[in-house]
């Protein structure tokens, strides 16, 4: 069986969907199922057109930039052939459109992973700025409506897909996976409480409440890992500088560290050497960093976004009822001594790659 995977951007331009696309293909290749990734050169200047990343063949194609990071890649369209199933990641992309058309041309199954791309924009784009999304859906939603399977990663995303109009019979919840062996916690040798946030730093991630709570948590140091990002073309830039100025005004700048963008072992180091993961985002379809934090045994203090309602129980963290400094301080105090081993064992039982891969194989074989 050959399953072509398409996505508009890929390594070294890191994103949650790209990480998951790679890992799915890797696990399939380990089982003898060919699953190359086709993508563009966006954010990959200097990378080869073809390369082998571990078990996975990656093919990059030239692109032209369109509106809202719509990446035209005609050469990819011509290359989409010789497959049993085509699986695309993200809606509202040229790559999803040409993948759908190729599947229909060759009479093969078409699978779409939405990654929050159906209605997620409503959480960070308001009013007239929603118009481009709505206009696209008038013409482009056939990709969703006629997919043989639509994959969502959480109960929250399932509800959004149903609201969008995806029928239950083609809708599948398959969460993102994690390998906890990469996140073994370090022995604690530091004093105080190390708080951690990881993610692209955009305004809807709403880091102000965490920083505003820091004056009340005297023994805490906060590390913010991630680069600034815009969730939409209308987002105002300069968010990190605003957060730094806020830290200065509150007199806690020396206890708030902006680490910048990190990947691989550097990123895992921060998870492995922290005490509590804090996340006050407005919206997530899944929340990859929540999963990574729990793989390292970190209790969560977070808003009820993405998978948070599914993974946070009394022994693994707290869902915030409010975002006042007192709310955040109290939650951190309650969770910082929770059992890391329990958190890790629970997360691997639900999100370990062995179980996730079986779900994909069952879906693919059912379609083929």
C-alpha positions in Angstrom: 0.0 0.0 0.0 1.2 3.5 -0.8 -0.3 6.5 1.0 0.8 9.9 -0.2 0.7 12.6 2.5 0.4 16.2 1.4 0.9 19.4 3.5 1.5 23.0 2.5 4.5 23.5 4.8 7.0 21.1 6.4 10.3 20.9 8.1 12.3 23.0 8.8 9.2 25.2 9.1 7.9 23.5 12.3 4.2 23.3 13.1 1.9 20.9 15.0 0.4 19.5 11.7 3.8 19.0 10.2 5.1 17.2 13.2 2.1 14.9 13.2 2.2 14.3 9.4 5.9 13.2 9.7 5.2 10.9 12.7 2.3 9.2 11.0 4.3 8.5 7.9 7.3 7.3 10.0 5.2 4.8 11.9 3.6 3.5 8.6 7.0 3.2 6.9 8.2 1.1 9.9 5.4 -1.3 9.1 6.3 -1.6 5.4 3.6 0.9 4.2 5.0 3.5 1.9 4.0 7.0 3.0 6.0 9.8 1.3 5.4 13.4 2.2 4.8 16.0 -0.5 5.1 19.7 0.4 6.5 23.1 -0.7 9.7 25.0 -0.2 7.9 27.4 2.1 10.3 28.1 5.1 12.7 25.5 3.7 15.2 27.6 1.7 18.3 25.7 1.1 16.8 22.3 1.7 16.9 19.7 -1.1 13.9 19.0 -3.4 14.1 15.4 -2.2 15.5 14.0 1.0 15.1 11.1 3.4 14.2 12.0 6.9 14.6 8.8 8.9 12.2 6.4 7.3 10.3 9.0 5.4 10.9 10.4 1.8 10.2 14.1 1.6 9.5 15.8 -1.7 9.4 19.6 -2.0 8.0 21.6 -4.9 8.4 25.2 -5.9 5.5 27.5 -4.9 4.1 30.9 -5.5 2.6 32.8 -2.6 -1.0 33.7 -2.7 -3.5 35.3 -0.4 -3.5 34.1 3.3 -0.5 31.9 2.7 -2.2 30.0 -0.1 0.8 28.3 -1.8 0.4 27.5 -5.5 2.5 24.5 -6.4 1.6 23.2 -9.9 4.5 20.8 -10.0 3.1 19.0 -7.0 -0.2 18.6 -8.8 1.5 16.9 -11.7 3.4 14.5 -9.3 0.3 13.2 -7.5 0.0 9.8 -9.0 0.7 6.1 -8.3 -0.9 6.0 -4.9 -3.6 3.9 -3.1 -4.8 6.6 -0.8 -4.0 10.3 -0.6 -4.1 12.0 2.8 -3.9 15.8 3.1 -3.3 17.9 6.2 -5.2 21.2 6.6 -8.2 22.6 4.8 -8.2 25.9 2.8 -5.0 25.1 1.0 -4.0 24.6 -2.6 -2.5 21.2 -1.5 -5.8 20.0 -0.2 -7.6 21.0 -3.4 -5.1 19.3 -5.8 -5.0 16.2 -3.5 -8.8 15.9 -3.7 -8.8 16.3 -7.5 -6.0 13.7 -7.9 -7.9 11.2 -5.8 -11.1 11.7 -7.9 -9.1 11.5 -11.1 -7.6 8.2 -10.2 -10.7 6.9 -8.3 -8.8 6.5 -5.0 -9.8 7.4 -1.4 -9.2 10.9 -0.2 -8.6 11.6 3.5 -8.5 15.0 5.2 -7.0 15.9 8.6 -8.4 19.3 9.5 -6.0 20.3 12.4 -8.5 23.0 13.5 -8.7 24.6 10.1 -12.5 24.4 9.7 -13.9 26.9 12.2 -10.9 27.7 14.4 -10.5 31.1 12.7 -13.6 32.3 14.6 -11.6 32.4 17.8 -9.1 34.9 16.6 -10.6 36.7 13.6 -13.6 39.0 14.1 -16.2 40.8 12.0 -15.4 41.6 8.4 -12.0 40.0 8.7 -13.8 36.6 8.6 -15.0 37.3 5.0 -12.1 35.6 3.2 -12.7 32.4 5.1 -16.5 32.5 4.4 -15.9 33.3 0.7 -13.5 30.4 0.4 -16.0 28.0 1.9 -18.6 28.9 -0.7 -16.3 27.4 -3.4 -13.8 25.3 -1.6 -15.7 23.2 0.9 -16.3 20.5 -1.6 -12.9 19.1 -0.4 -14.5 18.5 3.0 -18.0 17.5 1.8 -16.6 14.9 -0.6 -13.8 13.5 1.4 -14.0 9.8 2.1 -12.8 10.4 5.7 -12.3 13.5 7.8 -9.9 13.1 10.8 -10.2 15.4 13.9 -7.9 15.2 16.9 -10.2 16.0 19.8 -13.8 16.1 21.0 -13.7 19.9 20.7 -12.6 19.6 17.0 -15.3 16.9 16.4 -18.0 19.4 17.6 -16.6 22.1 15.2 -16.6 19.6 12.3 -20.2 18.7 13.0 -21.1 22.4 13.2 -19.3 22.9 9.8 -21.6 20.2 8.4 -19.3 17.1 8.3 -21.5 14.0 8.5 -20.9 11.6 11.4 -20.3 8.6 9.1 -17.1 10.0 7.7 -15.8 11.7 10.8 -13.1 10.0 12.9 -11.4 11.1 16.1 -7.8 10.1 16.0 -5.6 12.2 18.4 -2.1 13.2 17.9 0.5 10.8 19.4 3.5 11.1 21.7 6.6 9.1 22.6 7.2 9.6 26.3 10.6 8.1 26.1 11.8 11.4 24.6 10.5 13.3 27.7 12.0 11.6 30.7 11.9 14.2 33.6 15.2 15.4 35.0 15.9 15.0 38.7 15.0 18.2 40.5 18.1 20.0 41.7 16.7 23.6 41.5 15.0 25.7 44.1 11.5 27.2 43.7 8.9 26.5 41.0 9.8 26.5 37.3 6.8 27.4 35.2 6.8 26.7 31.5 4.8 27.9 28.4 5.6 26.4 25.0 3.9 27.5 21.8 3.9 30.0 18.9 3.5 33.3 20.7 0.4 34.9 19.2 -2.2 37.2 20.8 -4.8 34.5 21.1 -2.4 32.5 23.3 -3.0 35.2 25.9 0.1 35.2 28.0 -0.7 38.3 30.0 -2.6 36.5 32.8 0.4 34.3 33.5 2.8 37.2 33.7 0.4 39.2 35.8 0.3 36.3 38.3 4.0 36.2 38.8 4.3 39.0 41.4 2.1 36.8 43.7 4.2 33.6 43.2 7.4 34.7 44.8 9.4 31.5 44.3 8.5 31.1 40.6 10.4 31.6 37.4 8.6 31.5 34.1 10.1 30.3 30.8 8.3 31.2 27.6 9.5 29.1 24.7 8.4 30.0 21.1 8.7 32.6 18.4 6.1 35.3 17.7 3.5 34.3 15.2 0.4 35.7 13.6 -2.7 33.5 13.5 -4.2 35.7 10.8 -3.1 38.4 8.3 -4.8 41.1 10.4 -3.1 40.3 13.7 -1.1 43.2 15.2 2.7 42.5 15.4 5.0 43.2 18.4 3.3 41.0 21.0 6.6 39.7 22.6 7.8 43.2 23.1 4.5 44.1 24.8 4.9 41.1 27.1 8.4 42.1 28.0 7.2 45.7 28.8 4.5 44.2 31.0 7.1 42.1 32.9 9.2 45.3 33.4 6.2 47.3 34.7 5.4 44.5 37.2 9.0 44.3 38.4 9.4 40.6 37.6 11.4 40.8 34.4 14.3 39.0 36.0 12.0 36.0 36.7 10.5 35.8 33.1 12.7 34.3 30.5 11.9 34.5 26.8 13.8 31.5 25.3 12.9 32.0 21.7 12.0 29.2 19.3 13.4 25.7 20.2 13.2 22.3 18.6 14.3 18.7 19.3 16.4 18.1 22.3 16.7 21.8 23.2 12.9 22.0 23.4 12.6 18.7 25.3 15.1 20.0 27.9 12.7 22.8 29.0 9.9 20.2 29.4 12.1 17.9 31.4 13.5 20.6 33.7 10.2 22.3 34.7 7.6 21.9 37.4 4.3 23.1 36.1 3.0 23.9 32.5 0.8 26.9 32.2 -1.4 27.6 29.2 -4.1 30.3 29.0 -4.9 30.2 25.3 -8.2 31.4 23.9 -8.6 28.4 21.5 -6.8 25.2 20.4 -8.0 22.4 18.2 -5.7 20.0 20.0 -2.8 21.6 21.9 0.3 19.6 21.1 2.3 21.3 23.8 -0.2 20.1 26.4 0.5 16.6 25.3 4.3 17.1 25.3 4.1 18.6 28.8 2.3 15.7 30.2 4.7 13.3 28.5 7.3 14.9 30.7 5.1 14.5 33.8 4.2 18.2 34.1 0.9 19.0 35.7 -1.2 21.4 33.7 -2.7 24.7 34.7 -4.7 25.7 31.6 -7.9 27.0 30.0 -10.4 24.4 28.7 -9.0 24.3 25.1 -8.2 21.5 22.8 -7.5 18.2 24.6 -7.3 19.9 28.0 -10.8 18.7 29.1 -9.8 15.2 28.1 -6.5 15.0 29.9 -6.9 17.1 33.0 -8.2 15.3 36.0 -7.6 15.9 39.7 -4.3 14.0 39.6 -3.0 15.6 36.4 -3.7 19.4 36.7 -6.4 22.1 36.9 -8.7 23.7 34.4 -8.9 27.4 35.2 -12.3 28.8 36.1 -10.9 32.3 36.0 -7.8 34.1 34.9 -7.1 36.4 37.8 -3.6 36.3 39.4 -5.3 34.6 42.5 -6.9 31.9 40.2 -3.5 31.1 38.6 -1.6 31.2 41.9 -4.0 28.9 43.6 -4.0 26.4 40.7 -0.2 26.3 40.6 0.0 25.7 44.4 -2.5 22.8 44.1 -0.8 21.0 41.3 3.0 21.5 41.7 3.4 18.4 43.9 1.3 16.0 41.8 2.9 12.6 40.9 4.8 12.9 37.6 5.0 9.2 37.1 1.2 8.9 37.2 0.8 11.7 34.7 3.2 10.1 32.3 1.7 6.6 32.6 -1.8 8.0 32.0 -0.9 10.0 28.9 1.0 7.1 27.2 -2.0 4.8 27.7 -4.2 7.2 25.7 -1.8 8.9 23.3 1.1 6.4 22.7 2.0 5.9 19.1 1.4 2.2 19.0 -2.3 2.7 19.7 -2.6 5.7 17.4 -1.0 3.9 14.5 -3.4 1.0 14.8 -6.3 3.5 14.4 -4.8 4.9 11.2 -4.2 1.4 9.8 -7.8 0.4 10.5 -9.1 3.5 8.8 -6.8 3.1 5.7 -7.5 -0.6 5.3 -11.3 0.1 5.5 -11.1 2.7 2.7 -8.8 0.6 0.5 
